[in-house]
Amino acid sequence: MTIARVLLAGLAASALAPAFDGDSFAAKFEALPQAVQETARAHMENALPVSISSAKGEQGWDYQVNTRLNGKYHDLVIDGTGKLVAVKDETDLASLPAAAKAAIEKQATASKIVTLEKVTEGGEVSYGAVVKDDAQGTFVRVRVGADGTVKPTNQNDRGK
């Protein structure tokens, strides 16, 4: 390697260093409780890490590890003890069971579906959508079971 290339590589590395400070995914990941880290590693597969967030719930802290897998989001919700609470995978309308698709379309009649996800919680699958009411400019979260039953939404549902 020539001296010019070494200098150029050094300059590039020093220019990128501020972008990878304490707010990096790796730094936030290492700050998570050990049990949460272990569960996340076991379920991240080949996903690209994106961000980490946390929320205080009735049972303690929940951590959401946001990743991208095959170009779609693949998010893990893990409680403070390391228990996998939910897996949220970006999906499309065509992939939903007919009853779930019909229920979401009914909720979004005068709106546009912004995001759509498959949520797996403890073996139960439901489908969540964020719809935008163009007339009012508001966003509404909708969650339905595979059978089309409307379910309550929670704070961990992805939304705007």
N, C-alpha and C positions, 0 to 999 in steps of 0.2 A: 504494500500500500504506500503510495507516495505521501510526502509530508503535506502537500496541499489537501489531499483527501482526508488525512487525519485531522488537520485543522478545520476543514469544512464539517466533518462529523462532530468534532468538539463544539463548534459554534451552533450546529443544529441542536445538539443535546442540551446546551446551555439555554438556548432560546425556548425549548420545550419544557424545561424544568419548572417554570412558574405555573404551567397548566396542570401539573401533577403534584400540587401541594397537598396540604392536609384535607382538602375537600375531595380527594380522589376516592373512587370506589374502593380501592384497596385499603386506604386508611380507615374509611367508614366500616368496611367489612371487619377489619382487625379490631375495631372498637366494640363490635357486637359481643354479647355473651357467648362463651365457648360452645354451649349447647346449640345455640342458634347458628353459629358458623358451621358446625358439623352437619346439621340438618340441611342447610343451604348447599353445602358442597355435595352432599349425597343426592340432591335433587336438581342440580343445575345442568346436568348432562353436558352437552356441548354448547350451552347457551353463552351469549356474549353479555357480560355484566353491564348494567346501565346505571342504576341508582339504588339507594336504600332509603326507606322512610320508616318512621315508627309512629305509633299512636297508643295512647293510654286508654285501655278499655276497662270494663267492669272486672275482668279477671286478671288484670295486669297489663304489661306491655305486649303489643303485637308488632312484629317487624315485617316489612314488605321488601323483599329483594326483587327488584325489577330487572329482568333480562330480556334478551331477544334470542329467539330460536327459529331458524329457518325464515328469517325476515319478519316474524310476528312476535308480539310480546308474550312472554312466559313468566308470570309473576308468582312468587312463593310468599305466602303469609305464614309466619312462624311465631308461636308464642314465646315468652321469655324462658320457658323450660326446654325449648327445642322441639316442641310438638308441631308438626306440620298441620296447620289449621285449614289452609285452602291452597289450591293451585288454580291460577287464572290464565287461561290461554285465549289469545285473540282468535276469533273465528269469523265465519261469514254466514249470511242468512241461509244459503243453500245447504250448509252443513247441519242445520238444526233439525230436530224432529218436527214433523208437520204441526203438531199441536203447539209446541213452543214458538215456532215461526209465526203461526197465525195469531197467537196471543201478543207477541211483540209487535207485529204489523198493526194489530187492532189498537194498541196503545200509542202507536206512532202515526196514526192516520193523517194528521195535518202537520206532521213533523218529518225531520230527516234523521235517520239513524247515523250517529256519529261514530260510536264504537260498539262492538259486539263481542262478548266473551263467553266462554264455557268455564263455569266455576265448579270445581270438584272439592267438596267439603266432606271429609269422613265417609267417602263412598257414595255420597249423594251428589248428583249432577244437576245443576241449574244453569240458566242462561241469563246473562245480564246485558242490558243495552243502555247507552246514554243517547237520548234523542233530543234534538233541538227543535223547539217550537219557533219556526221562523217568524211568525206573526208577532210573538211576544219577545223573541230574542232570549228565551230562557232554556235551560237545560234540565231535563228530567231523567232520573234513573228508573229503570224498569228491571224487574227480576222475575223470571218465571221458571217453573219446573218443566221437566221434559214433557209432562202431560198438559202443559199450558196454564197451570194454576199460578196466579199472580202471588208472589212472595214479597215480604218486606225487604227493603234494601238496607244495607248497613254501611258503616263508615269506611270499610275497606273496598267498597265497590269503586272501580276505576271511573273517573268522571272529570268533567271540566269544572 
